[in-house]
Amino acid sequence: MVPICEIAQQRTVRLVPTAYYKPPVLAPLADNDEERAVLERYEGLTSERASKPSLLGDFEGWGRHHIDAAFRYTRRPEGNRFNGPERGAWYAGFDDRTALTEVAFHRTRELTFTRKFDDWAEYHALHASFIGRFHDIRGFDEAADCLHSDPAVGYPRGQELALALRSGGSRGLVYPSVRHAGGTCIAAFQPTVIQDVTPGAKWKLEWRGTPEWSATAV
């Protein structure tokens, strides 16, 4: 049985590409939250994602669109470590370096396919809090296959575990970062457990001819 832990993690870090980052740009056009909500509903009429019912019900706080997107858009066809292609999850690191290393791994992997390592990309950080009981496989030897560094091995086993946990009502999973030694990550399985989403720093990742990368706050 997978262990359960109590956490009160106030500042996790999720990185999203700048192209998908949506700051509260409508705020200056409204005098109050009610007017802003009306403008956002009109804006949503042109968005296929925004026109669908929110996974958070009537919640209108900043970050709602990011949470919806995390669960509706997935990496295809393989999915991610703890979600298949049919449903996403909210992944975050417990610190900036862990989040950066996890994201940089996937970008480097894509560049490896092209055999060209001259590239850069900008990401925005989203901070979120998690409080309560979560499954925890840190130090849980029976979940070692889920943390295999090769996605072809680790992803199928991780998705199998996540599906079983979700079926039992799991809120999410805390696990050791596979890409950043000593780092900790969380995968939230339920949109409602993601609290207090706020914008964070903007980062630039760069590759200059080799798989080695650098990160700069911009």
N, C-alpha and C positions, 0 to 999 in steps of 0.2 A: 504494500500500500504506500502511495506517495505521501511523504510527510506534509504537514500543513504548518505554516508559520504566521505569526501576527506581525504585520509591518505598519510603519507610519512613516512612509517615505515622502517627504514634502517637495522634493525638487528632482524629478526624473527628467531626462533629456531625450527628446525624439527629434530627429532631423528630417526635414522635408525639402525637396528641391525648390529653389526659388520660384520656378515656373508654376508650382502648385501651392505656393504660399499665398494666403489671402489675408492681409491685415484688415483691420476694421476701417476700410476706406470711406464707408458711408457715414461714419460718425460726424465729420465736420458739416454734413448737409442736414443734420437733424438737431433739434433743440433738446430732445430727450430720448430715452430708450424706446418709448412707444413709437415715436416717429421713425426711429432707425429701423425698428422691426418691420414697419410697413414698407419702407424702402427696400429692405432685404427680401421681402416677399415678392415685390415687383421684379427685383433683379433675378430672383430664382425662377421666374417664368421662362427665362431663356436658357436655363441650365437643366440638362437631363437629370443630373444627380440631385440638384437642389429641389427639383420639382417632385421628387419622390418623398414620401413621408420620412421624417427624421427617425433614426433609430433611438433617439432620445426623447421622443414624444413631443411635448409642448415646450421643452427647455429651449430657451432662446439666447443663452449666454455665448460670449465669444469663444470660439473653439469648436462649436457644434459641427460646422462643416468639415473641419479636420478629422473629427472623430468619425463622422459618417463615412468620409472617404477612406479612412483606414480599414474599415470593415467591408466596404463595397468594392474597392479596387484591390486586386491581388496580382502577384507575379505569376504569369502563366508561361508554360503549363505546369511548372513544378511546385508552385506555391512557395512558402517559406518554412522555416524550421518547425514552427508549431501551428501552421494553418495550411490547408490545401488550397487549390485554385478556386474553390466554390465560396469561400468566406474568408475575409481578412482578420487581422488582429492588430492591436495597438502595441508596437514594440518600442521600448525605450531603454536607455542605459541609466544607471544610477549616478553617472557623472559625465561630463563633457567628453573626456578622452575615450571612454568606452563607446559612447554613441558615435564619435568620429571614426574610431577604428572599425566598428562594425560596418558603417556605411562605406568607408574607404575600401574595405575588402571587396564588397560587391562591385564597386566601380572599377577596381583594379581587375577583377575577374572579367568584366565586360571588355576592358581594354586588352586583356590577354588574347581574347578571341580575334581582335583586329591586328595584334602584334605591333601596335603603335601606342607609345606611352607619353605622348605630348598632349596634355589635356588639362582642363580645369573645370571646376563646377562649384556653384555656390548653393549653400543650404541655410535654411532658417531653423533655429532651434525652437521647439515647443516644450515648455515646462508643464508638468502635470503632477498631481499628488495622488498617492494610493494609500489608503488606510483600511485595515481589516485583515481577514484571513485569506491567505493565498497558498496554493500548493508550492512546494519548494524542493527542487532537486539538487541544491547545493550539497555536495557530499553524499548524494544518494547513488551508490554504485550501480544499482539496478537500472538506472537511466543513462548509463555511460554511452550506449549506442546513439541516444538522441543528441548527444553532444559531439558526435564524430565530426572532425574538421572537413571531411568530404561531404558536400551536400547530397551526393548520390546515395550516401549511406545514412547520414544523420537526418535528412529531411523526412524520408518515409517513416522512420522510427519515431521521430518527434511528432509528426502529424498523427500517427496512430495513438500515441500517448495523449496528445491534446484532445483528440476526438473522444477518447474514453473519459477524460476529465470533464470536458464540456458536457457530455451526456449526463454526468453526475452533478451538474450545477456549479462546476468550478468557476470562480471569479477570474482566475488567471494563474500564471506560473512564474515564479522567480527562479532564475537559473544563472549559472556562471557563464560569463561571456566566453564564447569560443574563440573570438578573435583578439581579445585584449586580456592577457593574463592578469588575474586578480580582480577583474571588473565584474560587475553584476548587472544583469538585465532583467526585464520583466516583459511578459507577453500577456496583455489583458484580453480575456475572452468575451467580456461583457462590456458594452459601451458605457453603461451607467456607473462602472467602478472608476472611471477616469474623471478625476476631479480637478477643478481650478486650473484649467488650461490657460496659459498665458504665453505671450511671445518672448523669446529669448534672443540670444546673440545670432549674428549672421556670420557664417564661416565660408572661407574659400579653400577648397582642396585643390592641390596642384600635383601634376606628374610631369617631370622634366626629363623624359627620355628613358626612364627606368621604372620598374614597378614600385619603387620607393615613393612615398607621397609626403606632402607637408600640409599643414593646416594653419590658416591665419584668420584671426578675427577681423572682420571688415565692417 
